[in-house]
Structures are given as structure tokens and as C-alpha cells.
Amino acid sequence: MAGLDLSPQLLRAVRTRLLADPALRPLVGDRVREVASVREEWPFLRVDPPEVSPYAAQGWRGCACRLTVHAFLRGARDLGPVQELLAAVSVALDEADLALARGELLWIAHERSLVLPEPLGPGSWHGVARFGAVAAEAV
């Protein structure tokens, strides 16, 4: 049985959750993007389109997704602030109960995070948080 790509619904729900999260709001405001401009105000989050593979289980058809959230932060002398931002992203999404416009989110889990110095100079950081998720419809 072929999979069903519900990644657009998942991406929308993830972005909505990040925008509404009370711990993230003071850190990034409404700066949660799918595409960021070169003039973007920092700090901000960027959510990439998910990597998608078919998912089928007894009674379910949908997709398994790998989702990446990028955190960009300037003006920090050490890793602390970007790690705090990544931790807030993880808390907002790990095992979250997100409503999808179509189908159901069966699970979403934080897999790993990493921090890289951003090449824009000292004090600029790029955090990456990766999540696995399954979205499906009952068949």
C-alpha cells in the first residue's frame, strides 16, 4: 500500500505550535519562518520542509517524516543562549499533540540537536534540532 504525504499539514502544525509556544515567544517573537530573508531580524527559527517516506501499518496509511528546525542567534559569547533556544524548541515539539488539518499525528519525537558557529562572526550561532514524526489516516 502506498503512503500518503501529510507533510504539508505537519509543517503547518509545527510552525503554528512554535509560534504559539509561551517559552519561545520571548526568545523569537513571531520570527518562525519557512524561508528567511537575508535581512531577517535575529534571533529567529526556520523550519525546513520535512523529508518524507511512506508509512503503512495495520489500519493506517501516511508518511514518516524527518523534520529540521534551525535556530539562529547573534550576540552571544557562549553556547548558553542558543542551547536555551534549542531546548525550548525541543520542549515545544517533543511528544506534542498537534492537530493536523488532515490525518492524525501518531507521534513526534526529538532525535538530536547540535550547535554550530555561524560564519557571520563571533557571537553568531546556528542551532539545529531534528525530529522524527509519523502522520497518517485511518484506512
C-alpha positions in Angstrom: 0.0 0.0 0.0 1.4 3.4 -1.0 2.0 6.1 1.6 0.1 9.4 1.8 2.1 12.6 2.1 0.7 14.6 5.0 3.9 16.6 5.5 2.3 19.9 4.5 -0.2 19.5 7.3 2.6 18.5 9.7 4.7 21.5 8.7 1.8 23.9 9.2 1.0 22.4 12.7 4.7 22.5 13.8 5.0 26.2 12.7 1.7 27.0 14.5 2.9 25.3 17.7 6.3 27.1 17.6 4.6 30.5 17.1 2.2 29.9 20.0 4.6 28.5 22.5 4.9 30.7 25.6 8.6 29.8 26.2 9.6 30.6 22.6 7.6 33.8 22.3 10.0 36.0 24.4 13.0 34.4 22.6 12.0 34.8 18.9 8.6 36.6 18.9 6.8 35.8 15.7 10.0 35.1 13.8 9.3 31.4 12.9 9.9 31.1 9.1 9.9 28.5 6.3 12.0 30.9 4.3 14.2 33.6 5.9 15.3 36.7 4.2 18.9 37.9 4.3 17.6 40.9 6.2 15.8 38.7 8.8 15.9 40.1 12.4 17.7 37.8 14.7 17.1 35.6 16.7 14.7 33.5 14.5 13.7 30.0 13.7 13.5 28.4 10.3 11.5 25.2 9.7 12.6 23.1 6.7 10.2 21.1 4.6 10.2 17.6 6.0 12.0 14.6 4.5 9.2 12.2 3.7 8.9 8.4 3.3 5.8 6.2 3.0 4.3 4.8 6.2 1.8 2.0 6.4 0.7 -0.1 9.4 -2.4 -2.1 10.0 -5.2 0.3 9.7 -3.0 3.4 8.9 -1.6 5.0 5.8 0.5 8.1 5.8 4.1 9.2 6.0 7.2 9.1 8.2 8.9 12.5 8.4 12.2 13.9 9.4 11.8 17.5 10.4 14.5 20.1 11.0 14.2 23.3 12.9 17.1 25.8 12.7 17.7 28.4 15.4 19.8 31.5 14.5 21.1 33.7 17.2 23.6 36.6 17.4 25.4 38.4 20.2 26.1 35.5 22.5 29.6 35.0 23.9 29.0 31.3 24.5 26.6 28.4 23.6 24.2 29.0 26.5 21.6 31.2 24.7 21.4 29.1 21.6 21.2 25.9 23.7 18.4 27.5 25.6 16.6 28.3 22.4 17.0 24.7 21.1 15.8 23.3 24.4 12.6 25.4 24.2 12.1 24.1 20.6 12.5 20.5 21.9 10.1 21.0 24.8 7.5 22.6 22.4 7.6 19.7 19.9 8.8 16.5 21.6 5.7 14.2 22.1 3.4 17.2 21.2 -0.2 16.5 20.5 -0.5 18.6 17.3 -3.8 18.8 15.4 -3.4 18.3 11.6 -5.9 19.7 9.0 -5.9 16.2 7.5 -5.0 12.9 9.2 -3.5 12.5 12.7 -0.1 12.9 14.2 0.7 9.5 15.6 3.9 10.7 17.2 6.7 13.3 17.1 10.0 12.9 18.9 13.1 14.9 19.3 16.0 12.9 17.9 19.1 15.2 18.4 20.4 18.7 18.4 23.7 20.3 17.5 25.1 23.8 17.6 27.5 25.3 15.0 29.2 28.7 14.9 27.6 30.8 12.3 30.2 32.1 9.8 28.9 35.7 10.3 31.5 36.2 13.0 32.0 35.7 16.7 28.8 35.5 18.7 26.7 34.2 15.9 25.2 30.7 16.3 23.3 28.2 14.3 21.4 25.5 16.2 19.8 22.5 14.6 17.1 20.4 16.2 15.9 17.2 14.4 12.6 15.4 15.0 11.0 12.2 13.7 7.3 12.1 13.2 4.5 9.9 11.7 1.3 11.4 10.3 -1.4 9.0 9.0 -5.0 8.5 8.2 -7.1 5.5 9.3 -8.0 3.2 6.4 
